[in-house]
Each structure stands twice: as structure tokens, then as C-alpha cells.
Amino acid sequence: MKKTKKYQLMKRAVCMWCREQPALFGSTALYALLNAVIPYITLWFTAQILNELAGTRQRGLLIQKIVALLAAESVLLLLKAAALRWNHTLSDGFCMKLYEWKRHFDKLLSMDFCDMENPQTHELLNAVQQTSHWSSFGMRMVYYQFQNFLEAVFQLIGGIALSVSLFRLPVRQEAGWLVMLNHPVCIVLVALLLAGVTALSPYLETISTKCWIECDAECTLGNRFFSFLYNLMSEPKRALDVRLYRQDIFFDQITSIQDSYGTKSKAARYARGKAGAACAASVAVSKIFIGLIYLFVCIKAWGGAFGIGSVTQYVGAITALSGGLAKILEIVGEAGINAFYLEREFSFMDIPNQMYQGSLTVEKRADQHYEVEFRNVSFRYPNAENFALKNISMKFKVGQRLAVVGQNGSGKTTFIKLLCRLYDPTEGQILLNGIDIRKYDYREYMRVFSVVFQDFHLLAFSVGQNIAARESYDRERAQSCCQKAGVWQRVASMASGMDTVLYKDLSEKGVEVSGGEAQKLAIARALYRDSAFLILDEPTAALDPLSEYEIYARLSEIVEDKTAVYISHRLSSCRFCDEILVFHKGCMVQQGSHERLLAQKDGKYRELWNAQAQYYVAEH
Ligand code: ADP
């Protein structure tokens, strides 16, 4: 990858971080500054005090310097502790995960539904997250690098300021052969030697990091494997299967084969070999470096270039300076490696968005009079060979009860998904009040529909919060929706009524509800949204016959002036509707009222009705 590209990726990542978390970056910069500056202040004052002790020893001056050191240290250390605390509350591992989660979650939520459903999208996201958890490479690494870079720069500036005089102050002429240390060539040689040794340590570190990164794929797989097993074993719903079939034995066998972290793994081999050696050499080199500095500084002090107190200042300053330089070189090495991971993460963030381009506001009509028309609509799922819907043309009359019936796989749910703009038609147009729905603002358009899908999910929060999908909500409205959906009696009988938490995921007092009750709660949730269209996908599938009857008996009360669309393969449920659409193999083969459709002798509706008649002869 070209250097400019690497630089652009880095720049984009830093800008993204600053935009998303400005306080985090502010606190990091403040802490880095204090962290780098304080040691120099200490060094400088200590050198002054030691020089005074080794020199004239004026009591007043000594006390003055000690007090100044203590005061400066106290104030700065307090400031540093405050900055660290501020920074920690914003940057601990949990927060970092939260930022990452939010960034990815927002993207998933805003991308086109077909991309969200695409397994490749999830594979990509999975790889990004696994790498981030395993080695912090990707966006997270940029934050750590920014922190280290700032510290390194401050360290460098302070180090240079405090160590320039080390090279400038000459050894006394009477120091014999040591005067050669005053020669410019000698000074340049020493500086080069120090710079060379400084560069060696990060170079070795980068070798070790590269090895670590090479284990990424294997360890990512390991992480995925073990989290999968953990979830499998700990999920109560699967406990019966695990016990009955003794799947734990099977898991043990598989675990012994999976060796991402074991002694024979790539990571372990690297730790014993190349990576371990590079890491050890890097530490050894940095120690040798300190030895060299001591040697040089002490020889100069011995030659009378400066007092004994300055020895600590120069050793400290040069060590810090070299540390800063090494850190910058290490960051450069890491940034090269990280470019690949950043590019991968951005390829997820940059998945294009086709569906959000509309800008028209959806007219808010108090009379709820919206009209929807399908005009020659055909649809094929991405990567699918066959059309799931073929040439559908129809109009909804406002306030109607519309039923969509057909056998499984006939395209009923797809029809609803298109209506809700989870996908755009492959051919044809869908119009709302005469305007192509693609022209509307996507979120506003979605507000027109409330859907209870067959595979709805309630959350492990309170009943009221589930119904309102908000933390705080209108209790009266939520209660009225529960009443309409026929679940209020059950909610009222719960220990804390509307505040009762569902399921036990987050609370021991959580209440389990039956499939039918959950479905009624989902209907209440759809009613609370108060959209013009209420769509129920197999609304009574999980209900017992009595509850089913109850729902249909109060259908008009539930739906009020809304346009209702029912999807069902149970034809008895749909007789109540004004208009029935019959789907078969992706085509709309019939349309009309129950009586009209039943009268058509060779029609699909009649065929389906007769096939199901045995279950509801009595009703008919
Ligand atoms: P129904 O709701 O009537 O049972 P669907 O609308 O769910 O039928 O499915 C219609 C057709 O589209 C079926 O052949 C089904 O296999 C296919 N299909 C449904 N969802 C997808 C998908 N996400 N990707 C590819 N094909 C799908």
C-alpha cells in the first residue's frame, strides 16, 4: 500500500474519532502533555538541588528550590491524576467496546436492508470486531497511537530542551584525553550511536508485532469458536439438547482438536521463536542504551563539563528523549500494519447506501388517508435466481381490511417487505399517494407502517418499555394498546404491572410470557406506534383458538381507522377482510372478497379453502 494512502487512512480515522468522541481526545491530549512534562520538571529541579548540594550549599536557596519542587510536583501530579481519571472514564476497555459497537451498530442500522441481511456483510464485520478484540488493530489502534504519539512528541520536545547543554558544555581542558569529547565529530558520532540504538528497539518490536498479527486469522477463528461453544453451552434453551445427547462430550472432543491458543498453536510457536526473541532483544537493546548514556554522561561529568547534579538530569532527559523517538518509530511501524485493518474496517463503513436518498416529507394526514399502489412490481432477492414476486399490480383502498393469503413461499412476506421498503422492487414502482416511495425520506416513510412480523422479538425490559420502545412513555396510551390487543388482564396481574420486566436475561424477577401473550404484546407495540397502516404477519399463529377468536372478534376495535393488512395461510382468519389477495408462486392470482373468491370454481382460493375446510367446517 502506498504511503499517501496509509496517511489518508490514518487521517480519516483520527478525524472520525475526533468527531465521534471529542472529549476523549481532549482528555488524552491533556494527560499526554502532563505525563510527558512532569518527569522533566522533576529532573530539572532535582538537578538544581543536587548541584546546590555539591556546590555552595546556601541554605536559603536550597530550601527555596525544594519548596518550589514540591509545590510544582504537587500541583502537576494532582492535575495529572484528574486528567487520568477523566481519560479513564472515557477510554476504558468497556467504553472502547461501546464506541466501536455504536459505530458498527449505527452503520448496520442505516445500511440498506439487503446489505444488512447479506452474510458477507456480517463476515466482514465479524473479522473487524474479532481483530479489534484480539489485537486492537483497526480504529481502536488509531486511538492508542494518537495517545502514544502525543506523549512521544511532548517527551521529545522536553528531552531536547533538557539535553542540548549535555552536548554543548565542554569537558575542561585539564581533563587530559577526555577533551576529545568536545570535538564536533565525536559529538556527532555519539548522537548517531544513540539514535541508532534507539531505532533498533522499535524495529525489533515491530518484528514481534508482525508475528502476532500473522496469528490473527487463527486466533480470530479460535475466538469465534470458543464464544460459539460458550453461548451454546450456556443458553438455557439448548440445555435440554446438550444434556440429552451429551453434546458436552462432543464439544470436549472438538475443543481438543481446536488449538488456536494451545502449545502447538502458531502464536505459541512464535512466542517461543521469532517473536519472543525479537521482544527479548528489544528489551536488551533498550537496557544497553541506558548503559551507554550513563557512560557518556558520567565521563563528561568526570571531565568537569557539569556538576554531579546534572548527571541525573541528562540521563533522565536522554532516556526520555530516546523513549519518545522509539515510540514514534514504533507508531510508524504499527501504522503500516494497521493500514490494512483500517482499510478493511472502512470497507464496512463505506458500504454504499442506495435507499436513503429520498428527501420528500411524507404528508402527515390527520384523516390517515394514504393510498398505496403497486404498479407492475417484480422482485428478485439479491443473488437469488428466481423472482420472488412477479408483476404485481394492485391498489389499497384507505381504511380497508386487506388480507394476503397463499401457501408458504408464495411471496406474502416479500410483498410486505417491499411495501415497507426493506427492499426496492427490481422492476416496477410502488406509489404512496401517487408518488414513487423512493422519493420519500426513508425514515419518514417507515413511520407510516407498523408491522408485527412472525419472528418478532420482545426485549428483556419492562412491558411498558417494550410497548413504547422508549425508556419513558405514555402509560395510559400503553395500557389502552394492551387492552385493545387483549393482553391487559395478563399485564395487570403481573407483580409490577406495566413495570414488570420480561424474561430473565437482565433481571431475576423477569417474567416469562407464553408465545400467544408475546404475540399480543407485539400487537400492542404496533398499535402504540400509531401508524396509518397496521400489518400483521400471521398475527394469530402462536395463539390458541380462543385467543385467535378473541383477536378477530375485536378486529375493528383494534384497527380503528387504520388500514390493516393481514398475512396468513389460514384462510379462516381472512374471511373478515374486505379484500383478499391470493398469492401463488410469486404471482397475485386472484383478488376480491371472500364470497366472490369462493364462488370462482377453478380459483386458487377455493382450492386452498377446500383443502383447509376440514379444520373449520363448523365455522364455515
Ligand atoms: P411467504 O411469506 O408466502 O411464505 P416469502 O415471501 O417469505 O413467502 O418467500 C417468497 C420466496 O422468496 C420463497 O421462494 C423464499 O424462499 C424466497 N425468499 C424469501 N426470503 C429470501 C431471502 N432473504 N433471500 C432469498 N430468497 C428469499
Residues whose N, C-alpha, C, O or C-beta is under 5 A from the ligand:
A	BS01	ADP	Y381 A384 A388 Q407 N408 G409 S410 G411 K412 T413 T414
